[in-house]
């Protein structure tokens, strides 16, 4: 299980997830979604539910495409950092003419990934499409960009029916707060450094937590490790605590600095908290998210294969000793806390439904 999860986060992790998991189960997903949507008026879907356009076209109902991160658009004006080819990000400054070729390269390397979609569309008698992974994937009715314009603003090559809603934050639905032990720890001293790998990368942590402990010891700082179901590092000193989970909206604002993997949900919560971050991206959208917040001036990035106690110490010292990171993070946090992404998204969906009647 650990090897399989780790493979999903290597430099070819996106291809593995899409081809070996999502599209390998396309027909089952289509059947399940078709059953669920029989009496539906509208479908709101994430882009990785590749069966949605097929179901919507078959049932002749409208649908909305949800992009969780700016990289979903593969814009030539705001290019995506592709995990297998991060060096291509250096072409960003050369403008859309050059970066359009990078986008075309992304279409080329994914050209046969969508073959299961093409086959099923043909069997269902639906129109043929181009590349359903990169560009021919958006809803003709409504595209919801569920992120803040501070990390990705509308671009000329986005679908014209796109609504940038702002982040739609989620902390789980059990209403759980901080456990009393953690609450007491947070109250007992200076704001700690919080280390987390989000909801997926935590399944393949590698040396993240032991190296983080080593860094904290060298810095003589307090820390909280959110370890998920992983065993906590042994022999932790009193100023480092390890727990399985804490709601980000409650623990991040009480942190001094946050170290995380760059998933869009974690990134959003960290930005809203107004705290500087150090990001160790794995794969998928994470390198792109890390590059975006670094350009904001709220964060620094460290490669996964270079994540060691000594390097983390160096990066954290820069974050903590240069006040510009904290100042910018505070400014961005204030902006995000004033927005209501869920409300904007709901308004856009209701508007589309009313137009369809």
C-alpha positions as CSV (number, residue, x, y, z in Angstrom):
1,X,0.0,0.0,0.0
2,X,2.8,2.4,0.9
3,X,4.6,1.7,-2.4
4,X,1.4,2.3,-4.4
5,X,0.8,5.6,-2.6
6,X,4.4,6.7,-3.1
7,X,4.2,6.0,-6.8
8,X,1.2,8.3,-7.0
9,X,3.5,11.2,-5.9
10,X,6.6,10.6,-8.0
11,X,7.3,12.8,-11.1
12,X,4.9,10.6,-13.1
13,X,2.3,10.5,-10.4
14,X,-0.3,12.5,-12.3
15,X,-0.2,10.1,-15.3
16,X,-0.4,7.2,-12.9
17,X,-3.4,8.5,-11.1
18,X,-5.3,9.5,-14.2
19,X,-4.5,6.4,-16.3
20,X,-4.2,3.6,-13.8
21,X,-6.9,4.7,-11.3
22,X,-9.4,7.3,-12.7
23,X,-9.7,6.2,-16.3
24,X,-9.2,2.5,-15.6
25,X,-12.5,2.8,-13.7
26,X,-14.3,5.1,-16.2
27,X,-17.0,2.7,-17.1
28,X,-17.9,2.0,-13.5
29,X,-17.9,5.7,-12.7
30,X,-20.2,6.3,-15.7
31,X,-22.6,3.7,-14.5
32,X,-22.6,5.0,-10.9
33,X,-23.0,8.6,-11.9
34,X,-25.7,7.7,-14.5
35,X,-27.7,6.0,-11.7
36,X,-27.3,9.0,-9.4
37,X,-28.2,11.6,-11.9
38,X,-31.4,10.2,-13.3
39,X,-33.6,12.8,-11.7
40,X,-31.0,15.6,-11.5
41,X,-31.4,19.0,-13.1
42,X,-27.8,19.9,-12.9
43,X,-24.4,18.3,-12.1
44,X,-21.5,20.1,-10.3
45,X,-18.3,18.1,-10.8
46,X,-14.6,18.1,-10.2
47,X,-12.5,17.8,-13.3
48,X,-11.2,14.3,-12.4
49,X,-14.7,12.9,-12.7
50,X,-14.2,12.2,-16.4
51,X,-17.6,10.5,-16.8
52,X,-19.5,13.7,-16.0
53,X,-19.6,15.2,-19.6
54,X,-20.7,11.8,-21.0
55,X,-23.5,11.4,-18.4
56,X,-24.6,15.0,-18.9
57,X,-24.7,14.8,-22.6
58,X,-26.6,11.4,-22.5
59,X,-29.2,12.8,-20.1
60,X,-29.2,16.2,-21.9
61,X,-28.7,18.2,-18.6
62,X,-26.4,21.0,-17.8
63,X,-23.3,20.8,-15.7
64,X,-20.6,22.8,-14.1
65,X,-16.9,22.1,-14.2
66,X,-14.9,22.9,-11.0
67,X,-11.3,23.8,-11.2
68,X,-9.7,23.6,-7.7
69,X,-6.4,25.2,-8.7
70,X,-5.2,27.6,-11.5
71,X,-3.1,24.9,-13.1
72,X,-6.2,23.2,-14.3
73,X,-6.5,25.8,-17.1
74,X,-3.0,25.2,-18.6
75,X,-3.0,28.9,-19.6
76,X,-0.3,30.1,-22.0
77,X,-0.6,33.5,-20.2
78,X,-0.2,32.0,-16.7
79,X,1.7,28.7,-17.4
80,X,1.5,25.6,-15.3
81,X,4.5,24.1,-13.5
82,X,4.4,20.5,-14.8
83,X,5.9,18.1,-12.3
84,X,7.7,15.9,-14.8
85,X,9.3,18.9,-16.5
86,X,9.8,21.6,-13.9
87,X,12.5,23.3,-15.9
88,X,9.9,24.4,-18.4
89,X,8.7,26.9,-15.8
90,X,11.8,29.0,-16.5
91,X,10.1,29.9,-19.9
92,X,7.3,31.8,-18.0
93,X,9.0,35.2,-18.5
94,X,9.1,34.7,-22.3
95,X,5.4,35.3,-22.6
96,X,2.3,33.5,-24.1
97,X,3.8,32.9,-27.5
98,X,6.5,30.6,-26.1
99,X,4.3,29.2,-23.3
100,X,1.7,28.3,-25.8
101,X,4.2,25.7,-27.1
102,X,4.6,24.4,-23.6
103,X,0.8,24.0,-23.4
104,X,0.9,22.2,-26.8
105,X,3.7,20.0,-25.3
106,X,1.3,19.1,-22.4
107,X,-1.3,18.1,-25.0
108,X,1.2,16.0,-26.8
109,X,2.4,14.0,-23.8
110,X,-1.2,13.4,-22.7
111,X,-2.5,12.7,-26.2
112,X,-3.3,9.0,-25.6
113,X,-4.3,9.2,-21.9
114,X,-7.9,9.9,-22.8
115,X,-8.4,6.9,-25.1
116,X,-10.9,5.2,-22.7
117,X,-13.0,8.4,-22.9
118,X,-12.9,8.4,-26.7
119,X,-13.9,4.7,-26.8
120,X,-16.8,5.2,-24.4
121,X,-18.0,8.3,-26.2
122,X,-18.1,6.4,-29.5
123,X,-20.0,3.5,-28.0
124,X,-22.6,6.0,-26.6
125,X,-23.0,7.8,-29.9
126,X,-21.7,11.1,-28.5
127,X,-19.6,13.6,-30.4
128,X,-15.9,13.2,-30.6
129,X,-13.7,15.5,-28.5
130,X,-10.1,16.6,-28.7
131,X,-7.8,16.2,-25.6
132,X,-10.1,15.7,-22.6
133,X,-7.1,16.0,-20.2
134,X,-5.9,19.4,-21.1
135,X,-8.3,21.6,-23.0
136,X,-11.5,19.8,-24.2
137,X,-12.7,19.2,-20.7
138,X,-14.6,22.3,-19.7
139,X,-18.4,22.6,-19.4
140,X,-20.0,24.8,-22.1
141,X,-22.4,26.0,-19.4
142,X,-20.4,27.0,-16.3
143,X,-16.8,26.8,-15.2
144,X,-16.2,27.5,-11.5
145,X,-12.6,28.5,-10.6
146,X,-12.8,27.6,-6.9
147,X,-9.7,29.6,-5.9
148,X,-8.8,33.1,-5.1
149,X,-7.6,35.6,-7.8
150,X,-4.6,36.3,-5.6
151,X,-3.0,33.1,-6.9
152,X,-4.7,32.9,-10.3
153,X,-6.6,35.7,-12.1
154,X,-8.7,35.3,-15.2
155,X,-6.6,34.9,-18.4
156,X,-7.5,35.5,-22.1
157,X,-7.4,31.8,-22.9
158,X,-9.7,30.6,-20.1
159,X,-13.2,29.6,-21.1
160,X,-15.4,32.7,-21.3
161,X,-18.0,31.2,-19.0
162,X,-15.5,31.0,-16.1
163,X,-16.4,32.5,-12.7
164,X,-13.6,33.0,-10.2
165,X,-15.3,32.3,-6.9
166,X,-12.5,32.5,-4.3
167,X,-11.5,29.6,-2.2
168,X,-14.2,27.3,-0.8
169,X,-12.7,26.2,2.5
170,X,-13.4,22.8,4.1
171,X,-12.4,21.4,7.4
172,X,-14.4,18.2,7.6
173,X,-18.0,17.9,8.7
174,X,-17.8,16.5,12.2
175,X,-17.5,19.9,13.8
176,X,-14.5,18.8,15.9
177,X,-12.3,21.5,17.4
178,X,-8.8,21.3,18.8
179,X,-8.4,18.5,21.3
180,X,-7.8,19.9,24.8
181,X,-4.2,18.7,25.0
182,X,-3.2,20.5,21.8
183,X,-5.1,23.6,22.9
184,X,-3.1,23.7,26.2
185,X,0.1,23.2,24.3
186,X,-0.7,26.1,21.9
187,X,-1.4,28.4,24.9
188,X,1.7,27.4,26.8
189,X,4.3,29.3,24.7
190,X,5.3,31.0,21.5
191,X,3.4,30.1,18.3
192,X,4.8,26.8,17.0
193,X,5.9,25.7,13.6
194,X,3.2,23.4,12.2
195,X,4.2,20.5,9.9
196,X,1.6,18.8,7.8
197,X,1.3,16.7,4.6
198,X,-2.4,17.3,3.9
199,X,-4.9,14.5,3.3
200,X,-3.1,12.5,0.6
201,X,0.7,13.0,0.7
202,X,0.6,12.0,4.4
203,X,0.1,8.5,3.1
204,X,3.7,8.6,1.8
205,X,5.6,10.8,4.2
206,X,9.1,9.4,3.6
207,X,11.5,11.2,5.9
208,X,9.4,14.4,6.3
209,X,8.5,14.0,10.0
210,X,12.0,12.9,11.3
211,X,13.8,15.6,9.3
212,X,11.3,18.1,10.5
213,X,11.9,17.1,14.1
214,X,15.7,17.5,13.6
215,X,15.1,21.0,12.1
216,X,13.0,22.1,15.1
217,X,15.6,20.9,17.5
218,X,18.3,22.9,15.8
219,X,16.1,26.0,15.8
220,X,15.1,25.5,19.4
221,X,11.5,26.1,18.5
222,X,8.2,24.6,19.4
223,X,6.4,22.5,16.8
224,X,3.2,20.5,16.1
225,X,3.4,17.5,13.7
226,X,0.1,16.5,12.1
227,X,1.1,12.9,11.3
228,X,-2.2,11.3,10.2
229,X,-2.1,7.6,10.7
230,X,1.6,7.4,10.7
231,X,3.4,6.5,13.9
232,X,4.8,9.7,15.6
233,X,8.6,10.0,15.8
234,X,10.0,8.5,18.9
235,X,11.4,10.3,21.9
236,X,9.9,13.7,21.1
237,X,11.0,16.5,23.5
238,X,8.2,18.4,25.4
239,X,8.2,21.3,23.0
240,X,7.2,19.1,20.0
241,X,3.8,17.3,19.9
242,X,2.6,14.9,17.3
243,X,-1.2,14.3,16.7
244,X,-3.1,12.7,13.9
245,X,-5.3,15.6,12.9
246,X,-6.4,19.1,13.7
247,X,-8.7,21.4,11.7
248,X,-6.5,23.7,9.7
249,X,-8.8,26.7,10.2
250,X,-8.2,26.5,14.0
251,X,-4.5,25.5,14.2
252,X,-3.0,27.5,11.3
253,X,-3.8,30.9,12.7
254,X,-2.1,29.9,16.0
255,X,1.1,28.9,14.2
256,X,4.2,31.0,13.7
257,X,5.1,29.3,10.4
258,X,3.6,26.4,8.4
259,X,5.4,23.7,6.5
260,X,3.3,21.7,4.1
261,X,3.1,19.8,0.8
262,X,1.4,22.4,-1.4
263,X,-2.0,20.8,-2.0
264,X,-4.6,23.4,-2.9
265,X,-6.7,22.9,0.2
266,X,-3.8,23.1,2.5
267,X,-2.4,26.1,0.6
268,X,-5.7,27.9,0.8
269,X,-6.0,27.4,4.5
270,X,-2.4,28.5,5.1
271,X,-2.9,31.7,3.0
272,X,-6.1,32.5,4.9
273,X,-4.3,32.1,8.2
274,X,-1.9,34.9,7.3
275,X,1.2,32.9,8.2
276,X,4.4,32.4,6.2
277,X,4.9,28.9,4.7
278,X,7.6,26.6,3.5
279,X,6.3,24.2,0.9
280,X,7.7,20.8,-0.1
281,X,5.7,19.8,-3.2
282,X,5.2,16.2,-4.2
283,X,3.4,16.1,-7.6
284,X,0.2,16.9,-9.4
285,X,-0.7,20.6,-8.9
286,X,1.6,21.0,-5.8
287,X,4.7,22.4,-7.6
288,X,2.6,24.9,-9.4
289,X,0.8,26.0,-6.2
290,X,4.1,26.3,-4.5
291,X,5.5,28.6,-7.3
292,X,2.4,30.8,-7.1
293,X,2.6,31.5,-3.4
294,X,6.3,32.0,-3.6
295,X,5.7,34.7,-6.2
296,X,3.2,36.2,-3.8
297,X,6.0,36.7,-1.3
298,X,4.4,34.6,1.5
299,X,6.4,31.4,1.0
300,X,9.5,29.6,0.1
301,X,9.9,26.2,-1.6
302,X,12.1,23.2,-0.9
303,X,12.4,20.2,-3.2
304,X,11.2,16.9,-1.8
305,X,14.5,15.2,-2.5
306,X,16.4,18.0,-0.7
307,X,14.2,18.0,2.4
308,X,16.7,17.5,5.3
309,X,16.9,19.0,8.7
310,X,19.8,21.3,7.8
311,X,18.1,22.7,4.7
312,X,14.8,23.1,6.5
313,X,16.6,25.1,9.2
314,X,18.1,27.4,6.5
315,X,14.7,28.0,4.8
316,X,12.8,28.5,8.0
317,X,15.4,31.0,9.3
318,X,14.9,33.1,6.2
319,X,11.1,33.0,6.6
320,X,11.3,33.9,10.3
321,X,14.0,36.5,10.1
322,X,12.8,38.4,7.0
323,X,9.7,40.4,8.1
324,X,8.5,40.8,4.5
325,X,7.2,37.3,4.5
326,X,5.0,37.8,7.6
327,X,3.9,41.2,6.3
328,X,2.8,39.9,3.0
329,X,1.2,36.8,4.5
330,X,-0.8,39.0,6.9
331,X,-2.0,41.1,4.0
332,X,-3.1,38.1,1.9
333,X,-4.8,36.5,4.9
334,X,-6.9,39.7,5.5
335,X,-8.0,39.6,1.8
336,X,-9.1,36.0,1.9
337,X,-10.9,36.2,5.2
338,X,-13.1,38.9,3.6
339,X,-14.3,36.7,0.8
340,X,-17.1,34.1,0.5
341,X,-16.2,31.6,-2.2
342,X,-19.0,29.3,-1.4
343,X,-21.6,32.1,-1.7
344,X,-20.2,33.2,-5.0
345,X,-20.2,29.6,-6.4
346,X,-23.8,29.1,-5.2
347,X,-24.9,32.3,-6.8
348,X,-23.3,31.3,-10.1
349,X,-25.0,27.9,-10.1
350,X,-28.4,29.3,-9.2
351,X,-28.0,31.8,-12.1
352,X,-27.2,29.1,-14.5
353,X,-30.2,27.0,-13.3
354,X,-32.5,30.0,-13.7
355,X,-31.3,30.6,-17.2
356,X,-31.9,27.0,-18.1
357,X,-35.6,27.1,-17.3
